[in-house]
Amino acid sequence: MQLSSLINPSRALTACTLAALAVPALAQDRTTEQGEAQITDATQECTAYSYPSVAAAVAAGQFPPIWQNASLLPSDSTAQALWAKISPSVPTNIQPKGNRASSLANVTYDAVTDPDCWWTIGTAGHKCTTPKLAGLPNDTWFMPEPMTVGYGFDDGPNCSHNAFYDFLTEQNQKATMYYIGSNVLDWPLEAQRALADGHEICVHTWSHPYMTSFPSPDAFAELYYTMQAIKLATGVTPTCWRPPYGDVDDRIRAIAKGLGLRTIVWGYDSNDWQNGLNGITDADVDNFYQQFVNNATSGNFNSAGGIILTHELNNYTMSKAVEWYPKIKAAFKSIVPVGVGLNQTQPYVETNYSLPNFEQYVSGHLTANPSNASAPSNTSSSSSSSSNSSTSGGSSSAQSAASSLAVGSWTAAFAAVFAAALVL
């Protein structure tokens, strides 16, 4: 498969595509998810468009500036009230760490006793996922079912992901998509595709920062406004999140819990995002993937499955996922979205959308009740400005996909209260 990309530096994260075929540029429908999903020319995919509900909300000042670190908006009485309700449960004896460029910068911390259960400070295989603060749930970092992969991709929605999502559709494969709030407002129709295709959507913060470096109100804002953005674009409010860089401690966990978010990290890192950085090469990334596969074939997942960190970040990471999918499928018994693996059948605050449980999924029932959920109806118009672009996309086929796994659900009372609080 040919790899190609054109990076636009105006975006904090690269948006590229899987490239296989040059497709002639034709007039395309940029007004609906279905129309957007049909675009196969990545330059068109990554040409900015206006989506009325998003444009109106941004113009009304309902969100922080896109791709800037979030903070609570003084005029947002709903967010202010929710933070006032949550903040008493957030520890004040755990201070912000480092700075927003690196949570580890100039930090003095007792890594031996690790009082804050700071995931970042741990070494591979020895990351703290069981909070020290009472009342916080454990992080999800593995799958309870043996020989099962909790499959998902960070940093979306990528404007050029149609070829990649087409591939997942061809394989009957669902995944967990960890979406950045700024990306969602840039590409709302792309966010809608995840829901339409039956994937699980989780929060990946507003601006992809080191969360432990933020004061508590700002950390709240990073999560809250991403939930709001996903709700605005897709009509559903996630109940899960993944910290960028895995940077989380008990203070941040408490904020996430207050917002009703499960914390999901990982046990294995493909390091796909580092290709070309920090001395990491394509061969290194292949080796990281191969180690994950080797752990399966050597029996290390015979008691419980694993979660591997992979990305929707750019053409390279999506192409690498396509390349390794058949090998992962051959090595494992089941490949499932993380929520399915936890039997999290109600993945959103809204109750009109459900996922299959693990047993249903592995039996071939890949979607449970997405038919009653629909994205907000909007009319959008294309704009001549381009946020980011890349060369054309095409799809690739491999062999048919499999399944997977199980735990937890919401209380109806809290879901109802929270849903009311999230009305824009």
VMD Tcl script that draws the C-alpha trace (Angstrom):
set ca {
  {0.00 0.00 0.00}
  {1.31 3.40 -0.99}
  {1.73 5.89 1.82}
  {1.45 9.58 1.15}
  {0.49 12.70 3.04}
  {0.40 16.45 2.89}
  {0.72 18.05 6.31}
  {-0.88 21.40 7.05}
  {0.95 23.04 9.97}
  {-2.14 25.03 10.96}
  {-3.39 22.00 12.91}
  {-1.79 20.68 16.07}
  {-2.29 17.11 14.90}
  {-1.62 15.91 11.37}
  {-4.56 14.80 9.28}
  {-3.66 12.55 6.38}
  {-4.99 9.48 4.66}
  {-4.50 5.97 3.44}
  {-3.50 6.44 -0.18}
  {-3.94 3.85 -2.85}
  {-5.70 5.29 -5.88}
  {-5.86 8.75 -7.39}
  {-9.55 9.64 -7.63}
  {-10.81 12.42 -9.91}
  {-12.18 15.41 -8.03}
  {-15.97 15.54 -8.32}
  {-18.63 17.66 -6.69}
  {-19.35 16.10 -3.30}
  {-22.08 16.32 -0.69}
  {-20.62 18.07 2.37}
  {-23.97 18.40 4.15}
  {-24.54 14.93 5.63}
  {-22.52 12.16 7.22}
  {-23.52 9.82 4.39}
  {-22.34 12.27 1.77}
  {-19.10 13.03 3.58}
  {-18.38 9.31 3.98}
  {-18.54 8.84 0.20}
  {-15.69 11.25 -0.52}
  {-12.57 9.37 -1.59}
  {-10.35 12.28 -2.58}
  {-8.51 13.31 0.57}
  {-7.96 16.89 -0.55}
  {-11.73 17.23 -0.67}
  {-12.12 15.32 2.59}
  {-9.78 17.76 4.30}
  {-11.22 20.93 2.80}
  {-12.97 22.80 5.59}
  {-16.75 23.08 5.54}
  {-19.28 24.95 7.64}
  {-21.65 22.94 9.83}
  {-24.44 25.25 11.04}
  {-24.96 24.02 14.60}
  {-21.21 24.01 15.26}
  {-20.69 27.39 13.62}
  {-23.52 28.87 15.67}
  {-22.23 27.44 18.95}
  {-18.69 28.66 18.29}
  {-19.96 32.10 17.27}
  {-22.01 32.26 20.46}
  {-18.91 31.61 22.55}
  {-20.14 28.25 23.87}
  {-16.71 26.62 23.48}
  {-13.09 27.56 24.22}
  {-11.00 28.51 21.18}
  {-10.27 25.45 19.07}
  {-6.78 23.99 19.59}
  {-6.08 26.16 22.61}
  {-5.92 24.79 26.14}
  {-9.41 24.82 27.59}
  {-10.53 26.78 30.61}
  {-13.96 27.31 32.14}
  {-15.82 30.02 30.26}
  {-16.95 32.76 32.69}
  {-20.28 33.05 30.87}
  {-21.01 29.30 30.96}
  {-23.26 29.04 34.00}
  {-24.01 25.35 33.34}
  {-20.33 24.40 33.34}
  {-19.64 26.61 36.35}
  {-22.49 24.97 38.29}
  {-21.36 21.47 37.39}
  {-17.79 22.24 38.42}
  {-19.05 23.64 41.73}
  {-20.88 20.35 42.28}
  {-17.88 18.17 41.39}
  {-15.02 20.17 42.91}
  {-15.58 19.18 46.57}
  {-14.73 15.58 45.63}
  {-11.49 16.59 43.89}
  {-8.41 16.32 46.16}
  {-6.64 19.58 46.89}
  {-3.49 17.94 48.27}
  {-2.44 16.69 44.82}
  {-0.78 19.55 42.98}
  {-0.38 20.05 39.21}
  {2.78 18.46 37.87}
  {5.33 19.84 35.43}
  {4.02 22.11 32.70}
  {1.76 21.83 29.70}
  {4.61 20.85 27.44}
  {5.64 17.96 29.70}
  {4.14 16.72 32.95}
  {7.59 15.42 33.92}
  {9.38 18.77 33.57}
  {11.24 19.79 36.74}
  {9.07 17.58 38.94}
  {10.15 16.40 42.37}
  {8.04 13.36 43.19}
  {8.31 10.21 45.28}
  {8.13 7.62 42.53}
  {8.72 4.79 45.00}
  {5.59 5.28 47.09}
  {3.73 7.03 44.24}
  {1.15 8.66 46.55}
  {-0.94 10.10 43.69}
  {-1.08 6.92 41.57}
  {0.55 8.87 38.76}
  {0.45 6.64 35.68}
  {3.13 8.61 33.84}
  {5.85 8.03 36.43}
  {5.60 4.25 36.26}
  {7.81 2.09 34.08}
  {6.52 -0.29 31.42}
  {4.53 -3.04 33.08}
  {4.50 -1.15 36.38}
  {2.06 1.70 35.78}
  {-0.31 2.64 38.60}
  {-3.88 1.79 37.58}
  {-5.37 1.18 41.04}
  {-6.04 4.60 42.58}
  {-4.79 5.40 46.06}
  {-7.69 7.77 46.67}
  {-10.73 5.97 48.09}
  {-13.83 5.76 45.93}
  {-12.14 5.93 42.53}
  {-12.57 3.03 40.10}
  {-9.53 1.27 38.68}
  {-8.30 2.31 35.26}
  {-9.15 -0.02 32.39}
  {-5.87 -1.23 30.90}
  {-6.60 -4.85 29.91}
  {-9.52 -6.96 28.72}
  {-11.03 -9.46 31.19}
  {-11.64 -12.05 28.46}
  {-8.58 -14.10 27.46}
  {-7.02 -13.78 24.02}
  {-8.97 -10.60 23.36}
  {-7.83 -7.22 22.02}
  {-9.46 -4.00 23.22}
  {-9.22 -2.24 19.86}
  {-9.20 1.52 19.47}
  {-7.60 4.62 17.97}
  {-6.60 7.95 19.51}
  {-6.58 11.51 18.16}
  {-9.54 11.46 15.77}
  {-11.60 12.31 14.01}
  {-9.05 12.60 11.23}
  {-10.48 14.51 8.26}
  {-9.10 11.91 5.83}
  {-10.19 8.76 7.65}
  {-12.75 7.51 5.10}
  {-10.44 4.92 3.56}
  {-9.50 3.63 7.01}
  {-13.10 3.49 8.24}
  {-14.05 1.80 4.96}
  {-11.46 -0.85 5.74}
  {-12.89 -1.41 9.21}
  {-16.36 -1.71 7.67}
  {-15.09 -4.29 5.17}
  {-13.72 -6.31 8.06}
  {-16.95 -6.02 10.09}
  {-14.70 -4.57 12.77}
  {-15.81 -2.07 15.39}
  {-13.39 -0.09 17.54}
  {-13.23 2.54 20.26}
  {-12.49 6.01 18.89}
  {-10.90 8.49 21.30}
  {-11.87 11.90 19.92}
  {-10.27 15.29 20.57}
  {-12.86 18.03 21.09}
  {-11.11 20.50 18.78}
  {-11.03 17.88 16.02}
  {-14.74 17.17 16.51}
  {-15.67 20.82 15.97}
  {-13.34 20.99 12.97}
  {-14.78 17.78 11.47}
  {-18.28 17.09 12.86}
  {-19.42 14.91 9.95}
  {-16.36 12.72 10.42}
  {-17.28 12.35 14.09}
  {-20.78 11.34 13.05}
  {-19.36 8.56 10.91}
  {-18.00 6.75 13.96}
  {-21.48 6.60 15.45}
  {-23.08 5.63 12.14}
  {-20.55 2.82 11.65}
  {-21.20 1.42 15.13}
  {-17.91 2.39 16.76}
  {-17.67 3.48 20.38}
  {-16.75 7.14 20.96}
  {-14.72 8.25 23.98}
  {-13.26 11.59 25.08}
  {-9.59 12.40 24.41}
  {-9.62 15.98 25.82}
  {-10.06 19.32 24.11}
  {-6.46 20.09 23.13}
  {-4.44 16.91 23.85}
  {-2.43 18.22 26.84}
  {-0.65 16.61 29.75}
  {-3.67 16.61 32.04}
  {-1.80 16.41 35.35}
  {-0.12 19.74 34.55}
  {-3.46 21.58 34.58}
  {-5.15 23.26 37.54}
  {-8.30 21.34 38.38}
  {-10.85 23.75 36.81}
  {-8.92 23.69 33.52}
  {-8.66 19.89 33.57}
  {-12.42 19.79 34.08}
  {-12.85 22.13 31.09}
  {-10.70 19.92 28.84}
  {-13.07 17.01 29.49}
  {-16.37 18.86 29.78}
  {-16.12 20.82 26.53}
  {-15.04 17.72 24.63}
  {-18.13 15.93 25.90}
  {-20.19 18.94 24.80}
  {-18.57 18.98 21.36}
  {-19.26 15.28 20.81}
  {-22.86 15.74 21.99}
  {-23.34 18.68 19.63}
  {-21.87 16.89 16.62}
  {-23.24 13.37 17.13}
  {-26.13 13.59 19.58}
  {-24.49 11.34 22.18}
  {-22.46 12.03 25.33}
  {-19.56 9.63 26.04}
  {-18.99 7.89 29.36}
  {-15.32 7.03 28.78}
  {-12.09 8.88 28.22}
  {-8.40 8.29 27.58}
  {-5.76 10.68 28.95}
  {-3.31 11.92 26.31}
  {0.09 10.31 26.90}
  {-1.64 8.27 29.63}
  {-0.99 11.24 31.90}
  {-3.40 10.78 34.80}
  {-3.30 10.79 38.60}
  {-5.93 10.57 41.32}
  {-6.81 14.26 41.06}
  {-7.59 13.95 37.36}
  {-9.35 10.62 37.92}
  {-11.61 12.31 40.48}
  {-12.55 14.99 37.96}
  {-13.26 12.35 35.30}
  {-15.37 10.36 37.74}
  {-17.36 13.47 38.60}
  {-18.15 13.80 34.90}
  {-19.16 10.15 34.67}
  {-16.12 9.10 32.63}
  {-14.34 5.74 32.86}
  {-10.55 6.08 32.53}
  {-9.05 3.86 29.82}
  {-5.29 3.53 29.35}
  {-3.35 0.66 27.76}
  {-0.91 -2.12 28.46}
  {0.98 -2.06 25.14}
  {2.15 0.83 22.97}
  {2.60 0.44 19.21}
  {4.54 3.74 19.23}
  {3.03 4.39 15.81}
  {2.69 8.06 16.73}
  {6.46 8.32 17.22}
  {7.47 7.20 13.74}
  {10.15 9.65 12.62}
  {10.45 11.12 16.12}
  {12.84 10.41 18.97}
  {14.81 7.99 16.83}
  {11.79 5.72 16.24}
  {11.68 4.18 12.76}
  {9.11 2.23 10.79}
  {11.03 -0.94 11.65}
  {10.75 -0.07 15.34}
  {6.98 0.35 15.05}
  {6.75 -3.02 13.32}
  {8.76 -4.50 16.16}
  {6.38 -3.04 18.77}
  {3.40 -4.50 16.93}
  {5.23 -7.82 16.60}
  {5.92 -7.92 20.34}
  {2.18 -7.57 20.96}
  {1.46 -10.45 18.57}
  {4.25 -12.54 20.08}
  {2.75 -12.09 23.54}
  {-0.45 -13.61 22.22}
  {1.17 -16.57 20.49}
  {3.35 -17.29 23.53}
  {0.33 -17.51 25.83}
  {0.68 -14.25 27.76}
  {-2.97 -13.41 27.05}
  {-4.38 -16.80 28.01}
  {-5.84 -15.43 31.25}
  {-6.79 -11.90 30.19}
  {-6.64 -9.88 26.99}
  {-4.74 -6.71 26.17}
  {-5.23 -3.13 25.04}
  {-2.74 -1.68 22.55}
  {-2.28 2.04 21.91}
  {-2.77 2.95 18.24}
  {-3.77 6.15 16.46}
  {-5.98 7.72 13.81}
  {-3.38 10.47 13.77}
  {-2.18 10.39 10.16}
  {-1.74 8.32 7.02}
  {1.14 6.36 8.51}
  {-0.64 5.29 11.70}
  {-3.84 4.32 9.87}
  {-1.93 2.43 7.17}
  {0.10 0.63 9.83}
  {-3.14 -0.43 11.55}
  {-4.40 -1.87 8.25}
  {-1.10 -3.69 7.70}
  {-1.11 -5.32 11.14}
  {-4.81 -6.06 11.46}
  {-4.66 -9.53 9.81}
  {-1.69 -10.51 11.99}
  {-3.43 -9.39 15.18}
  {-6.60 -11.16 14.12}
  {-4.70 -14.38 13.49}
  {-2.95 -14.21 16.87}
  {-5.99 -13.41 19.02}
  {-9.37 -15.03 19.47}
  {-11.37 -11.78 19.54}
  {-10.95 -8.11 18.61}
  {-13.53 -5.79 20.18}
  {-14.22 -2.18 21.18}
  {-13.17 -1.65 24.78}
  {-16.74 -0.99 25.94}
  {-17.92 -4.25 24.40}
  {-15.06 -6.03 26.13}
  {-16.31 -4.61 29.42}
  {-19.98 -5.42 28.70}
  {-20.61 -1.68 28.79}
  {-23.83 -1.92 26.80}
  {-24.87 1.68 27.51}
  {-21.84 3.62 26.23}
  {-23.49 7.04 26.32}
  {-25.55 9.10 28.74}
  {-28.40 8.95 26.24}
  {-30.32 5.66 26.42}
  {-31.40 5.47 22.76}
  {-28.09 3.90 21.72}
  {-26.63 0.67 23.03}
  {-23.74 -1.64 22.22}
  {-23.82 -5.43 22.19}
  {-22.30 -7.22 25.14}
  {-19.25 -9.37 24.64}
  {-21.16 -12.57 24.08}
  {-23.42 -10.96 21.50}
  {-20.49 -9.39 19.67}
  {-18.46 -12.57 19.38}
  {-21.61 -14.33 18.16}
  {-21.79 -11.93 15.23}
  {-24.22 -9.30 16.55}
  {-21.89 -6.35 16.06}
  {-24.44 -3.63 16.75}
  {-27.24 -3.65 19.31}
  {-29.42 -0.58 19.04}
  {-27.86 2.19 16.96}
  {-30.94 2.49 14.74}
  {-32.82 4.75 17.15}
  {-29.93 7.16 17.49}
  {-29.25 9.70 14.80}
  {-26.86 12.59 14.49}
  {-28.30 16.11 14.77}
  {-29.85 17.20 11.49}
  {-27.98 20.06 9.88}
  {-27.26 21.69 6.60}
  {-23.65 22.58 5.96}
  {-21.85 24.34 3.17}
  {-18.36 23.90 1.82}
  {-15.77 26.54 2.44}
  {-12.79 27.31 0.28}
  {-10.44 27.35 3.25}
  {-8.60 24.16 4.07}
  {-7.64 23.21 7.61}
  {-5.53 20.30 6.53}
  {-5.24 18.11 3.51}
  {-3.56 15.12 1.98}
  {-3.52 12.97 -1.09}
  {-6.28 10.70 -2.20}
  {-7.63 7.78 -0.26}
  {-8.54 4.29 -1.26}
  {-9.46 1.21 0.65}
  {-7.67 -2.05 1.21}
  {-8.99 -5.48 2.11}
  {-7.78 -8.12 4.48}
  {-9.59 -11.00 6.05}
  {-12.85 -10.85 7.98}
  {-12.79 -9.53 11.57}
  {-13.74 -11.10 14.85}
  {-15.06 -10.14 18.23}
  {-15.05 -9.72 22.05}
  {-15.58 -8.81 25.91}
  {-17.16 -7.36 29.42}
  {-18.41 -4.85 32.87}
  {-20.39 -1.87 34.32}
  {-23.22 0.59 33.60}
  {-24.72 3.90 34.59}
  {-27.31 4.66 37.22}
  {-30.36 6.07 35.49}
  {-30.70 8.87 38.03}
  {-27.18 10.20 37.52}
  {-27.45 9.83 33.75}
  {-30.64 11.89 33.73}
  {-29.16 14.63 35.91}
  {-25.98 14.75 33.86}
  {-27.83 14.76 30.54}
  {-29.80 17.78 31.71}
  {-26.60 19.54 32.78}
  {-25.06 19.04 29.36}
  {-27.77 20.80 27.37}
  {-26.12 23.61 25.43}
}
mol new
graphics top color blue
foreach p $ca { graphics top sphere $p radius 0.5 }
foreach p [lrange $ca 0 end-1] q [lrange $ca 1 end] { graphics top cylinder $p $q radius 0.2 }
display resetview
